[in-house]
Amino acid sequence: SKSFPADPSGKHFHETLLYMKTDNRTCKAIPREWLMWSETKNSIHCLPCSIFHSNQNKSKLAKEGFFPEKQQYKRLYRIFSMHERSSEHRKHYLQWKSLQISLKGNGVDSNLQQII
């Protein structure tokens, strides 16, 4: 388990941030597999948005990231919720998943990959 630095208020990263909650009826917790911790920058990023972002992308999670030593972790609940609902994130997440499937040899080009 990764130990994240404390935020300015002395609080630590809470494990519930690793999961997105679905609507109130099912309350299902879905892993935020797109989250990435940069050890070199000590910041939290969105992996698919970091890979596929364009210069027009306004998301901090795609570019500079979230720095716990400068901002409070409690802000992440709102930041993550807004980010994962954005059209840019959804587009990049689908690109990332499609790339993963393709690299595993299960994509639409898998037959072509086998021929080559």
Contact map, one row per residue, 1 for C-alpha under 8 A:
11100000000000000000000000000000000000000000000000000000000000000000000000000000000000000000000000000000000000000000
11110000000000000000000000000000000000000000000000000000000000000000000000000000000000000000000000000000000000000000
11111000000000000000000000000000000000000000000000000000000000000000000000000000000000000000000000000000000000000000
01111100000110000000000000000000000000000000000000000000000000000000000000000000000000000000000000000000000000000000
00111110000110000000000000000000000000000000000000000000000000000001100000000000000000000000000000000000000000000000
00011111111110000000000000000000000000000000000000000000000000000001100000000000000000000000000000000000000000000000
00001111111100000000000000000000000000000000000000000000000000000001111110000000000000000000000000000000000000000000
00000111111000000000000000000000000000000000000000000000000000000001111100000000000000000000000000000000000000000000
00000111111000000000000000000000000000000000000000000000000000000000000100000000000000000000000000000000000000000000
00000111111100000000000000000000000000000000000000000000000000000000000000000000000000000000000000000000000000000000
00000111111110000000000000000000000000000000000000000000000000000000000110000000000000000000000000000000000000000000
00011110011111000000000000000000000000000000000000000000000000000000000010000000000000000000000000000000000000000000
00011100001111101000000000000000000000000000000000000000000000000000000010000000000000000000000000000000000000000000
00000000000111111000000000000000000000000000000000000000000000000000000010000000000000000000000000000000000000000000
00000000000011111110000000000000000000000000000000000000000000000000000000000000000000000000000000000000000000000000
00000000000001111110000000000000000000000000000000000000000000000000000000000000000000000000000000000000000000000000
00000000000011111111000000000000000000000000000000000000000000000000000000011000000000000000000000000000000000000000
00000000000000111111000000000011101000000000000000000000000000000000000000000000000000000000000000000000000000000000
00000000000000111111100000001111000000000000000000000000000000000000000000000000000000000000000000000000000000000000
00000000000000001111110000001111000000000000000000000000000000000000000000000000100000000000000000000000000000000000
00000000000000000011111000111100000000000000000000000000000000000000000000000000000000000000000000000000000000000000
00000000000000000001111101111100000000000000000000000000000000000000000000000000000000000000000000000000000000000000
00000000000000000000111111110000000000000000000000000000000000000000000000000000000000000000000000000000000000000000
00000000000000000000011111100000000000000000000000000000000000000000000000000000000000000000000000000000000000000000
00000000000000000000001111100000000000000000000000000000000000000000000000000000000000000000000000000000000000000000
00000000000000000000011111110000000000000000000000000000000000000000000000000000000000000000000000000000000000000000
00000000000000000000111111111000000000000000000000000000000000000000000000000000000000000000000000000000000000000000
00000000000000000000111001111100000000000000000000000000000000000000000000000000000000000000000000000000000000000000
00000000000000000011110000111110000000000000000000000000000000000000000000000000000000000000000000000000000000000000
00000000000000000011110000011111000000000000000000000000000000000000000000000000000000000000000000000000000000000000
00000000000000000111000000001111100000000000000000000000000000000000000000000000000000000000000000000000000000000000
00000000000000000111000000000111111000000000000000000000000000000000000000000000000000000000000000000000000000000000
00000000000000000100000000000011111000000000000000000000000000000000000000000000000000000000000000000000000000000000
00000000000000000000000000000001111100000000011100000000000000000000000000000000000000000000100000000000000000000000
00000000000000000100000000000001111110000001111000000000000000000000000000000000000000000000000000000000000000000000
00000000000000000000000000000000011111000001111000000000000000000000000000000000000000000000000000000000000000000000
00000000000000000000000000000000001111100111100000000000000000000000000000000000000000000000000000000000000000000000
00000000000000000000000000000000000111111111100000000000000000000000000000000000000000000000000000000000000000000000
00000000000000000000000000000000000011111110000000000000000000000000000000000000000000000000000000000000000000000000
00000000000000000000000000000000000001111100000000000000000000000000000000000000000000000000000000000000000000000000
00000000000000000000000000000000000001111110000000000000000000000000000000000000000000000000000000000000000000000000
00000000000000000000000000000000000011111111000000000000000000000011000000000000000000000000000000000000000000000000
00000000000000000000000000000000000011101111100000000000000000001111000000000000000000000000000000000000000000000000
00000000000000000000000000000000001111000111110000000000000010001110000000000000000000000000000000000000000000000000
00000000000000000000000000000000001111000011111001000000000011111100000000000000000000000000000000000000000000000000
00000000000000000000000000000000011100000001111111000000000011001000000000000000000000000000000000000000000000000000
00000000000000000000000000000000011100000000111111100000000001000000000000000000000000000000000000000000000000000000
00000000000000000000000000000000010000000000011111111000000001000000000000000000000000001001101100000000000000000000
00000000000000000000000000000000000000000000011111111000000011000000000000000000000000011001100000000000000000000000
00000000000000000000000000000000000000000000111111111000000011100000000000000000000000000000000000000000000000000000
00000000000000000000000000000000000000000000001111111000000001000000000000000000000000000000000000000000000000000000
00000000000000000000000000000000000000000000000111111100000000000000000000000000000000000001001000000000000000000000
00000000000000000000000000000000000000000000000111111111100001000000000000000000000000000001000000000000000000000000
00000000000000000000000000000000000000000000000000011111100000000000000000000000000000000000000000000000000000000000
00000000000000000000000000000000000000000000000000001111110000000000000000000000000000000000000000000000000000000000
00000000000000000000000000000000000000000000000000001111110000000000000000000000000000000000000000000000000000000000
00000000000000000000000000000000000000000000000000001111111001000000000000000000000000010000000000000000000000000000
00000000000000000000000000000000000000000000000000000011111101000000000000000000000000000000000000000000000000000000
00000000000000000000000000000000000000000000000000000000111111100000000000000000001000000000000000000000000000000000
00000000000000000000000000000000000000000000000000000000011111111100000000000000000000000000000000000000000000000000
00000000000000000000000000000000000000000001110011000000001111111100000000000000001000000000000000000000000000000000
00000000000000000000000000000000000000000000111111101000111111111000000000000000000000000000000000000000000000000000
00000000000000000000000000000000000000000000100001000000001111111000000000000000000000000000000000000000000000000000
00000000000000000000000000000000000000000000100000000000000111111100000000000000000000000000000000000000000000000000
00000000000000000000000000000000000000000011110000000000000111111110000000000000000000000000000000000000000000000000
00000000000000000000000000000000000000000011100000000000000110011111001000000000000000000000000000000000000000000000
00000000000000000000000000000000000000000111000000000000000000001111111000000000000000000000000000000000000000000000
00001111000000000000000000000000000000000110000000000000000000000111111110000000000000000000000000000000000000000000
00001111000000000000000000000000000000000000000000000000000000000011111100000000000000000000000000000000000000000000
00000011000000000000000000000000000000000000000000000000000000000011111100000000000000000000000000000000000000000000
00000011000000000000000000000000000000000000000000000000000000000111111110100000000000000000000000000000000000000000
00000011101000000000000000000000000000000000000000000000000000000001111111110000000000000000000000000000000000000000
00000010001111000000000000000000000000000000000000000000000000000001001111111000000000000000000000000000000000000000
00000000000000000000000000000000000000000000000000000000000000000000000111111000000000000000000000000000000000000000
00000000000000000000000000000000000000000000000000000000000000000000001111111110000000000000000000000000000000000000
00000000000000001000000000000000000000000000000000000000000000000000000111111111000000000000000000000000000000000000
00000000000000001000000000000000000000000000000000000000000000000000000011111111100000000000000000000000000000000000
00000000000000000000000000000000000000000000000000000000000000000000000000111111110000000000000000000000000000000000
00000000000000000000000000000000000000000000000000000000000000000000000000111111111000000000000000000000000000000000
00000000000000000000000000000000000000000000000000000000000000000000000000011111111100000000000000000000000000000000
00000000000000000001000000000000000000000000000000000000000000000000000000001111111110000000000000000000000000000000
00000000000000000000000000000000000000000000000000000000000000000000000000000111111111000000000000000000000000000000
00000000000000000000000000000000000000000000000000000000001010000000000000000011111111001000000000000000000000000000
00000000000000000000000000000000000000000000000000000000000000000000000000000001111111001100000000000000000000000000
00000000000000000000000000000000000000000000000000000000000000000000000000000000111111101100000000000000000000000000
00000000000000000000000000000000000000000000000000000000000000000000000000000000011111111100000000000000000000000000
00000000000000000000000000000000000000000000000000000000000000000000000000000000000011111110000000000000000000000000
00000000000000000000000000000000000000000000000010000000100000000000000000000000000001111111000000000000000000000000
00000000000000000000000000000000000000000000000110000000000000000000000000000000001111111111100000000000000000000000
00000000000000000000000000000000000000000000000000000000000000000000000000000000000111111111110000000000000000000000
00000000000000000000000000000000000000000000000000000000000000000000000000000000000000111111111000000000000000000000
00000000000000000000000000000000000000000000000110011000000000000000000000000000000000011111111100000000000000000000
00000000000000000000000000000000010000000000000110000000000000000000000000000000000000001111111110000000000000000000
00000000000000000000000000000000000000000000000000000000000000000000000000000000000000000111111111000000000000000000
00000000000000000000000000000000000000000000000100010000000000000000000000000000000000000011111111100000000000000000
00000000000000000000000000000000000000000000000100000000000000000000000000000000000000000001111111110000000000000000
00000000000000000000000000000000000000000000000000000000000000000000000000000000000000000000111111111000000000000000
00000000000000000000000000000000000000000000000000000000000000000000000000000000000000000000011111111100001000000000
00000000000000000000000000000000000000000000000000000000000000000000000000000000000000000000001111111110000000000000
00000000000000000000000000000000000000000000000000000000000000000000000000000000000000000000000111111111000000000000
00000000000000000000000000000000000000000000000000000000000000000000000000000000000000000000000011111111111000000000
00000000000000000000000000000000000000000000000000000000000000000000000000000000000000000000000001111111111111000000
00000000000000000000000000000000000000000000000000000000000000000000000000000000000000000000000000111111111000000000
00000000000000000000000000000000000000000000000000000000000000000000000000000000000000000000000000011111111000000000
00000000000000000000000000000000000000000000000000000000000000000000000000000000000000000000000000001111111011001000
00000000000000000000000000000000000000000000000000000000000000000000000000000000000000000000000000001111111111000000
00000000000000000000000000000000000000000000000000000000000000000000000000000000000000000000000001001111111111000000
00000000000000000000000000000000000000000000000000000000000000000000000000000000000000000000000000000100011111100000
00000000000000000000000000000000000000000000000000000000000000000000000000000000000000000000000000000100111111111000
00000000000000000000000000000000000000000000000000000000000000000000000000000000000000000000000000000100111111111100
00000000000000000000000000000000000000000000000000000000000000000000000000000000000000000000000000000000000111111110
00000000000000000000000000000000000000000000000000000000000000000000000000000000000000000000000000000000000011111111
00000000000000000000000000000000000000000000000000000000000000000000000000000000000000000000000000000000100011111111
00000000000000000000000000000000000000000000000000000000000000000000000000000000000000000000000000000000000001111111
00000000000000000000000000000000000000000000000000000000000000000000000000000000000000000000000000000000000000111111
00000000000000000000000000000000000000000000000000000000000000000000000000000000000000000000000000000000000000011111
